[in-house]
Amino acid sequence: MTSSHLARVLVAALIAVGLLVTSAMAAPRPLMKPILLDPSGAIMQPTPTPRPAGTAPRVGLQAGHWLSRELPDELERLRTSAGAFAGGIAEWEVNLDVAQRAAALLTAQGVTVDVLPATVPPAYDADVFIALHADGVAGSAARGYKLATPWRTSRASAALMTALDQAYGDITGLPRDDAITINMRGYYAFNYRRHVHAVARTTPSVILEMGFLTNPTDRAFMTEQADVVAAAIADGVMAYLRARDPADGAALLPVEYPMQRPARPGVVVRSAPRDGARVLAELDDDSRLVVFSARDGWYEVVVRGSWRVVGWVPVGDVMPTDEMIAPPASANP
């Protein structure tokens, strides 16, 4: 046996027992222990290099649930996630139709556009990623649009959501539904820690539920006025692209915070970043909080192990730990 052959055998053996993981394997990548924190308490990270000047912006528009049966093995559990169905219309049909119309509008303005199926290319790197969906519930009363960024949000993702929210609300006239779900924040295509087929960490990302397919008014609007829906999305994207600073690589970084624990007895999680807001959970010494944003002296958190408890705690009521962060499991709205 030659030395090179012996080396290959050794590598294969290490992979087999789990001591060596190849880059092609979808292994979870837990956050390393924090080394240095900035004044806000966030973990300091290297700033990515901006794209070369003059590079045309790239936008990914994902038609939610389209070709979901072709999802890779790492997302096999989502292959049967067909989305909403109402009035004889499947959600993926609405999503794809709007994505293609919006893509044509953006292409005409010099933007490179990828219309993506349920399977996202590995570590998808773009200037914008929007997952397009249409909501569905058991009844027909609920209506309106809603949007969300990933659990860990960059300044760029937040700015993209703001621009899209403004344009979509103004142009469509649809009401906004503020009932953001954990399935939206934990959307599988956002979860670059767990999946190979997800957006890159530095891709500004938003999920948009364009309306309720199960509501006759919303359904008629999305299907009969799809050009208006597409124009709203394209206008939101262009507003973001015009306002951003392409040289600001730091804006692309999701803010990473160390896991927190209560700093004193009696700490509670509230529904809004203000004293007197509704109490969602009372914490004990063993409680751990995953932070994904900060505002006005408050952390927006999710309680580890109780992923449906998402709320706010004062920064002064918690303290950082050196424990590893395990993000919530991925979902598909």
C-alpha positions in Angstrom: 0.0 0.0 0.0 1.4 3.4 -1.0 1.6 6.3 1.4 -1.0 8.3 -0.6 -3.3 5.3 -0.6 -2.8 4.9 3.1 -3.7 8.6 3.6 -6.9 8.2 1.7 -7.9 5.2 3.7 -7.2 7.0 6.9 -9.3 10.0 5.9 -12.2 7.7 4.9 -12.0 6.1 8.3 -12.1 9.4 10.1 -15.1 10.5 8.2 -16.9 7.2 8.9 -16.5 7.6 12.6 -17.4 11.2 12.6 -14.0 12.7 13.5 -13.6 14.4 10.2 -16.4 16.3 8.4 -16.1 17.3 4.8 -17.3 20.6 3.5 -20.0 18.9 1.5 -21.7 17.5 4.6 -24.5 19.4 6.2 -23.1 19.4 9.7 -24.4 21.9 12.2 -21.9 24.7 12.9 -22.4 25.8 16.5 -21.3 29.3 17.4 -17.9 29.3 19.0 -17.5 30.8 22.5 -17.4 34.6 22.3 -13.9 36.1 22.4 -14.6 39.8 22.1 -17.8 41.8 22.5 -18.5 45.3 21.2 -20.1 48.0 23.4 -23.6 46.7 22.6 -22.8 43.2 23.8 -22.6 41.7 20.3 -19.8 39.4 19.2 -17.3 41.2 17.1 -16.8 39.6 13.7 -14.5 40.2 10.7 -16.0 42.5 8.1 -16.6 40.9 4.7 -15.0 42.3 1.6 -17.5 44.3 -0.6 -18.1 43.2 -4.2 -16.0 44.9 -6.9 -17.3 48.3 -8.0 -19.7 48.1 -10.9 -21.0 44.6 -10.2 -24.6 44.2 -11.1 -26.8 43.4 -8.1 -28.0 39.9 -7.8 -31.5 39.1 -6.4 -32.9 35.7 -5.6 -36.7 35.3 -5.6 -37.7 32.0 -4.2 -41.1 30.6 -5.2 -42.0 28.9 -2.0 -42.9 25.2 -2.2 -42.2 25.0 -5.9 -40.5 21.6 -6.7 -40.4 20.8 -3.0 -40.4 17.1 -3.8 -36.9 17.7 -5.2 -35.4 19.0 -2.0 -32.1 17.4 -1.1 -31.7 14.7 1.5 -30.8 17.1 4.3 -34.3 18.6 3.9 -36.1 15.4 3.1 -38.6 16.0 5.9 -39.9 19.1 3.9 -40.5 17.3 0.6 -44.2 16.8 1.5 -44.6 20.4 2.5 -47.0 21.4 -0.4 -48.1 24.8 1.1 -51.6 26.2 1.1 -54.4 25.2 -1.2 -57.7 27.1 -1.7 -60.2 27.9 -4.4 -58.6 25.2 -6.7 -55.2 27.0 -6.6 -52.0 25.7 -5.1 -49.8 28.1 -3.2 -46.7 27.3 -5.3 -48.5 28.4 -8.5 -49.2 31.8 -7.0 -45.6 32.1 -5.7 -44.0 31.1 -9.0 -46.3 33.4 -11.0 -45.5 36.5 -8.9 -41.7 35.6 -8.8 -41.5 35.4 -12.6 -43.4 38.7 -13.0 -41.2 40.5 -10.4 -38.1 39.0 -12.0 -39.0 40.5 -15.4 -39.4 43.9 -13.8 -36.1 43.8 -12.0 -34.2 42.4 -15.0 -35.4 45.4 -17.1 -33.7 47.6 -14.5 -30.3 45.9 -14.8 -30.6 43.5 -12.0 -29.5 39.9 -12.3 -32.4 37.7 -11.0 -32.5 34.0 -10.0 -36.0 32.6 -9.7 -35.4 29.8 -7.3 -37.4 26.6 -6.4 -37.7 25.2 -2.9 -34.1 24.1 -3.1 -31.7 27.0 -2.5 -28.2 26.6 -4.1 -25.5 25.9 -1.5 -24.5 29.0 0.5 -26.5 31.1 -1.9 -24.7 34.5 -2.2 -26.7 37.4 -3.4 -27.5 41.0 -2.7 -31.1 40.2 -1.9 -33.0 37.0 -1.2 -36.8 37.0 -0.8 -38.8 33.9 -0.1 -42.3 34.4 -1.6 -45.2 32.6 0.1 -49.0 32.8 0.4 -50.5 32.1 3.8 -53.2 29.7 4.7 -55.3 28.9 7.7 -58.3 26.7 8.5 -60.8 29.5 8.2 -61.3 32.2 5.6 -61.4 35.3 7.8 -57.7 36.0 8.2 -56.1 38.2 5.6 -53.2 40.5 5.0 -49.4 40.2 4.3 -46.6 39.7 6.7 -42.8 39.6 6.4 -39.9 38.7 8.6 -36.1 38.5 8.7 -34.1 35.5 10.0 -33.6 35.0 13.8 -30.3 36.7 13.6 -30.7 39.8 11.5 -28.1 42.0 9.8 -28.6 45.7 9.3 -29.0 44.9 5.6 -31.8 42.4 6.2 -33.6 44.9 8.4 -33.3 47.6 5.8 -34.5 45.3 3.1 -37.6 44.3 5.1 -38.3 48.0 5.8 -38.1 48.9 2.1 -40.2 45.9 1.1 -42.8 46.5 3.8 -43.2 50.2 2.8 -43.6 49.4 -1.0 -45.8 46.4 -0.6 -48.2 48.1 1.8 -48.4 51.3 -0.2 -48.8 49.7 -3.6 -51.1 46.7 -2.8 -53.2 48.4 -0.2 -53.4 45.1 1.7 -53.5 45.2 5.5 -50.4 44.1 7.4 -50.7 41.1 9.7 -48.2 41.4 12.5 -48.6 37.8 13.7 -45.1 36.7 12.8 -44.5 33.0 13.4 -41.5 31.1 14.5 -41.7 29.2 11.2 -41.0 32.5 9.4 -38.1 33.5 11.5 -36.7 30.0 11.5 -37.3 29.4 7.7 -35.1 26.6 6.5 -33.5 28.6 3.7 -32.2 31.1 6.3 -30.5 28.5 8.4 -26.9 28.5 7.2 -25.8 26.9 10.4 -27.7 23.7 9.9 -28.0 23.4 6.1 -25.8 23.5 3.1 -28.7 24.5 0.9 -29.4 27.8 2.5 -28.4 31.4 2.0 -24.9 32.6 2.8 -24.5 34.3 6.1 -24.0 37.7 4.4 -27.1 37.5 2.1 -29.7 40.0 3.1 -32.9 37.9 3.5 -36.6 38.3 4.0 -39.6 36.0 3.8 -42.8 37.6 2.5 -46.3 36.1 3.0 -48.0 38.0 0.2 -51.5 37.4 1.5 -53.8 34.7 2.6 -54.7 32.2 -0.1 -57.5 31.0 2.1 -59.1 34.4 2.1 -61.3 35.1 -1.0 -60.3 38.8 -1.2 -56.6 38.2 -0.8 -56.7 35.2 -3.2 -58.5 37.2 -5.9 -55.9 40.0 -5.5 -52.9 37.8 -5.7 -54.2 35.9 -8.7 -56.1 38.6 -10.7 -53.7 41.4 -9.9 -50.5 39.5 -9.9 -48.8 42.4 -11.8 -49.5 44.8 -8.9 -48.1 42.3 -6.4 -45.0 41.8 -8.5 -44.6 45.6 -9.0 -44.7 46.1 -5.2 -42.0 43.5 -4.6 -39.8 45.0 -7.4 -40.2 48.5 -6.1 -39.3 47.4 -2.6 -36.2 45.7 -3.9 -35.1 48.7 -6.0 -35.7 51.1 -3.1 -33.4 48.9 -0.9 -30.7 48.7 -3.6 -30.7 52.4 -4.2 -30.4 53.3 -0.5 -27.8 50.7 0.5 -24.1 51.4 0.6 -22.5 48.5 -1.4 -19.1 49.2 0.3 -20.6 48.7 3.8 -19.6 45.0 4.3 -20.3 45.3 8.0 -24.0 45.8 7.3 -24.2 42.3 5.8 -23.2 40.6 9.0 -26.0 39.1 11.2 -25.4 40.4 14.7 -24.3 37.5 16.9 -24.8 37.7 20.7 -23.6 35.3 23.3 -26.3 33.2 25.0 -27.7 35.0 28.1 -29.0 34.0 31.5 -30.9 35.9 34.1 -28.7 38.3 36.2 -31.1 38.2 39.1 -34.3 36.5 40.4 -37.6 37.5 38.9 -36.6 38.3 35.4 -39.5 38.1 32.9 -39.8 38.1 29.1 -42.3 40.7 27.9 -44.2 41.0 24.6 -42.7 44.4 23.7 -39.6 46.4 24.6 -41.2 48.4 27.4 -42.0 48.1 31.1 -45.6 47.1 31.6 -45.9 45.1 28.4 -47.6 41.7 28.8 -45.4 39.0 30.5 -44.8 36.0 28.3 -42.6 34.0 30.6 -41.0 34.1 34.0 -37.4 32.9 34.0 -35.5 30.9 36.6 -31.7 30.4 37.2 -31.6 27.6 34.6 -33.2 29.7 31.8 -31.1 30.5 28.8 -31.9 33.1 26.2 -30.9 33.3 22.6 -30.6 37.0 21.5 -31.3 38.0 17.9 -31.7 41.8 18.1 -31.3 44.8 20.4 -33.2 48.0 20.6 -33.4 50.9 23.1 -31.8 49.0 26.0 -33.7 45.8 25.4 -32.8 42.4 23.9 -35.3 40.5 21.6 -34.9 36.9 22.7 -36.2 33.4 22.3 -36.2 31.1 25.4 -34.1 28.0 24.8 -36.2 24.9 24.8 -39.4 26.9 24.5 -38.9 28.3 21.0 -42.4 29.7 20.8 -41.7 32.1 23.6 -40.2 35.1 21.8 -40.1 38.5 23.5 -38.0 41.2 25.1 -35.9 41.5 28.3 -34.0 44.6 29.5 -30.2 44.3 28.8 -29.5 44.9 32.4 -31.6 42.0 33.6 -29.4 39.4 31.8 -25.7 38.5 31.6 -23.7 36.6 28.9 -22.6 33.0 29.3 -19.9 31.1 27.4 -22.3 28.3 26.4 -22.8 27.1 22.9 -25.8 28.4 21.0 -28.1 25.9 19.4 -30.5 27.7 17.1 -34.2 26.6 16.7 -34.8 23.8 14.2 -35.6 24.9 10.6 -39.2 25.2 9.4 -41.2 25.7 6.2 -44.3 28.0 6.5 
